[in-house]
């Protein structure tokens, strides 16, 4: 049974992590849709997914997984490669857009945290500390999303990256995994193999950008 102290701690963690997590997920999916749109694919825009509204992109299971285990995901933005002039190259650009924007947000959050620390002299701690904690959480969350999504298992972005680099006959064989990809991700997730794979990479990247 959770004590009042534990409940209070969980609520504080939720308040600190929920805004940067929702923002990171939203911008990640928006980046996919925006790059696809610029390359000629209107699918995301037609379905209302070219949006910065978090409700358009949330996957309830992915959100729950994040708050339970610190690894989460959103609903993938639909992409139709038939609209692309150069499907292989354009799909690669679309796939990298999401992790790329998360890496950029992690760097921006690092710079923001340093600015907050520098400019916080003399300000009340109850104002500065929550903002600083949220900014530091944003660094970790964006790195987690970038690394997690680059795992080459459908429907994660890494599978699109790998597929665009493979010869066409190998890419077609690889694409047959897609109906089972989410099941594979869940198995790796709940057996602990996926966290053990990506968490050291996330920690290394965080130490690297934070200096």
Order of alpha helices (4+ residues) and beta strands (2+ residues): alpha-alpha-alpha-alpha-alpha-alpha-alpha-alpha-alpha
